[in-house]
């Protein structure tokens, strides 16, 4: 009898608990910003000048350095939403780049690569721009 009361109490408490809510990523000391044009149909980044028209197929993506966490976050400006860089990890993730990223460049005509200058680690590195958006088609 005592065991069944205990089990009923556990079930009642389990049904009463609040679900865990995952909050969207927040920016930690955002710094430099670079814009990239995303082709939603081809699922690829294209020349920045392509986004100059009114074609809804293209949208701007902003890449933003996170100086406190050593990451770069991406924002889809067309949909006003933060982009999760790795959908396999619960919650929102950004791309780790190094200590205190302070500079960010994406070539306007060749956006396949993003260059990042890190003040803390005193280096410049390049990252495939496709890493900032998991739905980019990286097949050859």
C-alpha positions as a printed NumPy array, in Angstrom:
array([[  0.   ,   0.   ,   0.   ],
       [  2.755,   2.396,   0.982],
       [  4.622,   1.699,  -2.277],
       [  1.539,   2.394,  -4.446],
       [  0.978,   5.727,  -2.67 ],
       [  4.636,   6.636,  -3.308],
       [  4.331,   5.716,  -7.005],
       [  1.113,   7.735,  -7.349],
       [  2.84 ,  10.717,  -5.754],
       [  5.783,  10.436,  -8.181],
       [  3.435,  10.25 , -11.166],
       [  1.488,  13.282,  -9.923],
       [  4.664,  15.284,  -9.403],
       [  6.001,  14.231, -12.804],
       [  2.871,  15.504, -14.526],
       [  3.091,  18.813, -12.666],
       [  6.693,  19.649, -13.578],
       [  7.433,  22.461, -15.98 ],
       [  9.162,  21.509, -19.242],
       [ 12.694,  22.719, -19.821],
       [ 12.671,  25.715, -22.132],
       [ 15.757,  26.317, -24.244],
       [ 16.298,  30.02 , -24.727],
       [ 17.657,  31.303, -28.023],
       [ 21.315,  32.181, -28.151],
       [ 22.297,  35.567, -26.841],
       [ 25.156,  37.648, -28.1  ],
       [ 28.039,  38.186, -25.714],
       [ 29.855,  41.433, -26.424],
       [ 29.14 ,  41.493, -30.163],
       [ 31.754,  43.182, -32.272],
       [ 32.499,  43.204, -35.979],
       [ 29.785,  42.384, -38.548],
       [ 30.043,  41.031, -42.104],
       [ 27.148,  40.548, -44.536],
       [ 26.695,  37.55 , -46.824],
       [ 24.012,  36.851, -49.454],
       [ 22.259,  33.475, -49.158],
       [ 20.453,  31.799, -52.07 ],
       [ 17.561,  29.908, -50.441],
       [ 16.806,  27.845, -53.551],
       [ 20.378,  26.699, -54.264],
       [ 21.166,  26.578, -50.516],
       [ 24.477,  28.332, -51.018],
       [ 26.16 ,  31.676, -50.479],
       [ 26.414,  33.917, -53.55 ],
       [ 27.995,  37.275, -54.393],
       [ 26.768,  40.078, -52.125],
       [ 25.609,  42.149, -55.113],
       [ 22.985,  39.443, -55.838],
       [ 20.983,  40.556, -52.78 ],
       [ 20.569,  44.075, -54.157],
       [ 17.289,  43.229, -55.94 ],
       [ 13.827,  42.433, -54.615],
       [ 14.003,  38.703, -55.352],
       [ 12.716,  36.792, -52.287],
       [ 14.962,  33.878, -53.234],
       [ 17.922,  35.738, -51.706],
       [ 18.354,  36.899, -48.135],
       [ 21.091,  38.637, -46.199],
       [ 22.936,  36.855, -43.431],
       [ 24.884,  38.839, -40.841],
       [ 27.936,  37.221, -39.265],
       [ 28.747,  38.773, -35.874],
       [ 31.856,  38.247, -33.757],
       [ 31.222,  37.278, -30.132],
       [ 34.272,  38.691, -28.387],
       [ 33.444,  37.26 , -24.939],
       [ 32.931,  33.66 , -26.062],
       [ 35.346,  33.45 , -29.025],
       [ 32.608,  32.601, -31.501],
       [ 30.86 ,  33.937, -34.578],
       [ 27.081,  33.99 , -34.626],
       [ 24.894,  34.171, -37.734],
       [ 21.584,  35.978, -38.135],
       [ 19.156,  35.547, -41.028],
       [ 18.156,  39.177, -41.58 ],
       [ 15.267,  38.247, -43.889],
       [ 13.575,  36.16 , -41.206],
       [ 15.016,  38.079, -38.209],
       [ 16.24 ,  34.919, -36.507],
       [ 19.447,  33.537, -35.079],
       [ 20.87 ,  30.624, -37.076],
       [ 21.876,  27.506, -35.164],
       [ 25.284,  26.456, -36.529],
       [ 25.052,  22.834, -35.364],
       [ 21.548,  21.395, -35.149],
       [ 22.905,  18.166, -33.62 ],
       [ 23.666,  20.009, -30.367],
       [ 20.662,  20.966, -28.191],
       [ 20.055,  24.695, -27.971],
       [ 21.693,  27.295, -30.166],
       [ 25.325,  27.034, -31.155],
       [ 27.747,  29.406, -32.792],
       [ 31.038,  28.609, -34.55 ],
       [ 34.122,  28.684, -32.284],
       [ 36.953,  30.666, -33.839],
       [ 39.534,  31.659, -31.237],
       [ 40.238,  34.081, -28.43 ],
       [ 38.654,  37.517, -28.749],
       [ 37.686,  37.64 , -32.435],
       [ 38.126,  41.266, -33.442],
       [ 37.93 ,  41.366, -37.234],
       [ 35.74 ,  39.633, -39.775],
       [ 35.875,  39.706, -43.588],
       [ 33.831,  37.842, -46.198],
       [ 34.891,  38.653, -49.783],
       [ 31.872,  40.187, -51.538],
       [ 32.35 ,  38.283, -54.82 ],
       [ 33.704,  34.998, -53.397],
       [ 31.821,  34.331, -50.134],
       [ 32.894,  30.687, -49.755],
       [ 35.497,  31.618, -47.132],
       [ 35.307,  33.889, -44.084],
       [ 38.485,  35.402, -42.598],
       [ 38.688,  36.058, -38.857],
       [ 41.333,  38.019, -36.949],
       [ 41.644,  36.96 , -33.307],
       [ 43.124,  39.54 , -30.949],
       [ 43.57 ,  37.157, -28.017],
       [ 45.292,  34.356, -29.899],
       [ 47.014,  36.817, -32.281],
       [ 46.226,  34.995, -35.488],
       [ 44.174,  35.216, -38.65 ],
       [ 42.26 ,  32.154, -39.766],
       [ 39.839,  31.213, -42.493],
       [ 36.632,  29.25 , -42.12 ],
       [ 34.304,  27.892, -44.762],
       [ 31.287,  30.212, -44.691],
       [ 29.023,  27.158, -45.043],
       [ 29.769,  26.292, -41.376],
       [ 27.606,  29.182, -40.223],
       [ 24.473,  27.747, -41.809],
       [ 23.818,  23.973, -41.551],
       [ 21.482,  23.901, -44.561],
       [ 24.158,  25.056, -47.044],
       [ 24.758,  22.506, -49.765],
       [ 28.428,  21.501, -49.48 ],
       [ 28.33 ,  18.704, -52.056],
       [ 30.81 ,  19.049, -54.972]])
